[in-house]
Each structure stands twice: as C-alpha cells, then as structure tokens.
Amino acid sequence: MKTLLVLAHPGHELRVFHWMECVSPEVFILTDGSGGSQAPRTSYSAEVVARAGAKAGQPFGAMSDRLWYDAILAKDPDPFRQFADAVFNAAEGADAVTVVSDAVDGYNPVHDLTSAIGTSVCMRLRQAGIAMTDHLVSAAVPGVTGCEALEVRLDADARERKLNAVRAYAPLADEARRVLAEAPDSFSHEVLHRQDFHWSDDFVPFWEKLARDRVSTGRYTHAITYRDHVLPIARLLMG
C-alpha cells in the first residue's frame, strides 16, 4: 500500500500531522510558500514531515508561488503535468495507492488545481492497472464541501506532538495562535473527505472575485479566472 500526499503550499501538512504519523505518506508540495514577497517555507515543512515519520517526495516546493501563478495566467499546463508525472511515478510497484490532495475550495486557484492533480494521478493509476486506488482530500480552509471519509482522533500525546510541530513552524505562528484561540477542537481531530467535483463551466470561485477586485484597485495587473485559466488546465490534466 502506497500513500501519497499532494499539497499546494507548505504548511498544509500541519492539518493532517497525526494522520501522517499513522500512515507515513510520501509528501509532494507545489509552491515554496513564498507568496508575493516572503521567504520560502519549504525547510519548515521538511522538518514537519520528518517529525511525523513521513517522507518528503520530489518535487517539494518545486517553484515559487509567483511562477505557478504565471503558469496559470499563461494557460501553461506543463508545470502541472510534470508535477503530476512525478507523483504518478512515485507509485511505481504499488498494488494499492491512496492519494490525498488539497480539496477544491474556491479559495485559491493553486489549491483547486492541486486537487485536479490528485484526480488525474488516480485516473492514470487505474488506467495502469492499479484497481485499488482512492482519492481523498484535505481541506486547507473551512467550509469545503464533500463527504467525510476518515476521521482521526488525537489523544493527549498526539495532540501535544501536533501542537509542538505547529509552534515550531515560525512563519505560520500568528495564524496558528488565531486558529487555536478560535477553534481549539481542530487540534484534537483530523478529517479527510471524499469530494466529487465535476469541474463544470458555471463554477464561480471566491478567489476569482478577489482577483478581479485587486485588479480594479491596481494591486494586480491581470486576474486569473476559472473559465479562462484554471478550468482548461484542470481538464487537460484529467483528459
């Protein structure tokens, strides 16, 4: 049995820290977490993965956030295909594979395309004759749709290990403190979902409205849109 964890950004692995302790996945991450102007976060995520007894795959923070967004704006599927190829190749020799990716959440286009990568890898694995293949998703933000497929409860020791890993992740310290204050129970259980997203033409994600607003204020030069940029890449990945 092979388990592959495919994430958009460094830090998302903290949401499934104890699950990683339980199943020891190989972890792949698209961006380096640098955002528009920050330092890469990949070294922190490498430490989290090692703490959990999991394995950092390659690519692991393959390109900067800016380069991924540039690829989306250019409608260039190649970096996404190459990333999917690497994840697919990591399953070589397995008789059963579980792929866990970020969910489609409409919050960030890279999150959504990471889910498409997870779907495409599973499709290719089945086509390659690995019938026992499953695709689950981990929500990077609240409010993601889908059916709960797995819940992992953390006992006191597991919760403390997770909290220590979160506290050590300095770039996310403020966010972690806010989450702990607002939703302390979120550190006591982890949930994976099964999501059946159809990539329809009429989906309008929150991130698209935000991008258009930022173009109107001059913060962005161009807006990524679902129909023009993200949907074509997703369909090529899954075609």
Order of alpha helices (4+ residues) and beta strands (2+ residues): beta-alpha-beta-alpha-beta-alpha-alpha-beta-alpha-beta-beta-alpha-alpha-beta-alpha-alpha
